């Protein structure tokens, strides 16, 4: 399974893989996932926070580009 919101996908911090599977251990909470490529463990929450942080970066970049574009329009 992939964890994504819009066009932003979460990735494994260890190997960069984007495919995860639920951890099927009896003592593990259902929200834990394992990277399909390298086996690193993570949680859905951690992956969603990664997406949230990336979304903030995209928004900040968009705001900066917009400010620069408005500044250039005013100079004309």
One Martini backbone bead per residue (centre of mass of N, CA, C, O) as a GRO file, in nm:
protein
   76
    1UNK     BB    1   0.100   0.033   0.016
    2UNK     BB    2   0.010   0.373  -0.016
    3UNK     BB    3   0.097   0.696   0.117
    4UNK     BB    4  -0.132   0.955   0.011
    5UNK     BB    5  -0.162   1.308  -0.094
    6UNK     BB    6  -0.230   1.339  -0.379
    7UNK     BB    7   0.106   1.386  -0.506
    8UNK     BB    8   0.195   1.295  -0.213
    9UNK     BB    9   0.441   1.068  -0.097
   10UNK     BB   10   0.547   0.845   0.106
   11UNK     BB   11   0.863   0.746   0.265
   12UNK     BB   12   1.132   0.578   0.338
   13UNK     BB   13   1.396   0.662   0.545
   14UNK     BB   14   1.594   0.432   0.452
   15UNK     BB   15   1.520   0.380   0.109
   16UNK     BB   16   1.253   0.537  -0.036
   17UNK     BB   17   1.021   0.379  -0.031
   18UNK     BB   18   0.644   0.350  -0.108
   19UNK     BB   19   0.595   0.062   0.010
   20UNK     BB   20   0.351  -0.091   0.229
   21UNK     BB   21   0.289  -0.302   0.519
   22UNK     BB   22   0.142  -0.463   0.746
   23UNK     BB   23   0.195  -0.563   1.064
   24UNK     BB   24   0.191  -0.926   1.158
   25UNK     BB   25   0.182  -0.879   1.478
   26UNK     BB   26   0.037  -0.937   1.779
   27UNK     BB   27   0.192  -0.687   1.943
   28UNK     BB   28   0.098  -0.504   1.714
   29UNK     BB   29  -0.025  -0.242   1.598
   30UNK     BB   30  -0.222  -0.166   1.320
   31UNK     BB   31  -0.047   0.109   1.246
   32UNK     BB   32   0.178  -0.063   1.157
   33UNK     BB   33   0.458  -0.057   0.929
   34UNK     BB   34   0.625  -0.200   0.637
   35UNK     BB   35   0.869  -0.201   0.429
   36UNK     BB   36   0.883  -0.369   0.132
   37UNK     BB   37   1.195  -0.342   0.073
   38UNK     BB   38   1.351  -0.331   0.390
   39UNK     BB   39   1.160  -0.356   0.671
   40UNK     BB   40   1.095  -0.101   0.790
   41UNK     BB   41   0.957   0.064   1.056
   42UNK     BB   42   0.629   0.217   1.097
   43UNK     BB   43   0.377   0.470   1.076
   44UNK     BB   44   0.108   0.632   0.971
   45UNK     BB   45   0.168   0.892   1.120
   46UNK     BB   46   0.455   0.940   1.012
   47UNK     BB   47   0.369   0.954   0.713
   48UNK     BB   48   0.166   1.190   0.744
   49UNK     BB   49   0.376   1.392   0.854
   50UNK     BB   50   0.551   1.390   0.604
   51UNK     BB   51   0.332   1.506   0.419
   52UNK     BB   52   0.280   1.764   0.577
   53UNK     BB   53   0.566   1.881   0.549
   54UNK     BB   54   0.566   1.885   0.239
   55UNK     BB   55   0.324   2.072   0.209
   56UNK     BB   56   0.452   2.315   0.346
   57UNK     BB   57   0.685   2.349   0.148
   58UNK     BB   58   0.510   2.400  -0.100
   59UNK     BB   59   0.364   2.650   0.013
   60UNK     BB   60   0.615   2.826   0.061
   61UNK     BB   61   0.707   2.829  -0.232
   62UNK     BB   62   0.452   2.953  -0.351
   63UNK     BB   63   0.461   3.217  -0.189
   64UNK     BB   64   0.735   3.318  -0.291
   65UNK     BB   65   0.662   3.325  -0.590
   66UNK     BB   66   0.422   3.518  -0.560
   67UNK     BB   67   0.578   3.757  -0.440
   68UNK     BB   68   0.771   3.795  -0.678
   69UNK     BB   69   0.555   3.838  -0.896
   70UNK     BB   70   0.426   4.090  -0.765
   71UNK     BB   71   0.684   4.262  -0.762
   72UNK     BB   72   0.719   4.266  -1.075
   73UNK     BB   73   0.444   4.401  -1.143
   74UNK     BB   74   0.496   4.672  -0.984
   75UNK     BB   75   0.753   4.767  -1.157
   76UNK     BB   76   0.593   4.819  -1.439
   0.00000   0.00000   0.00000
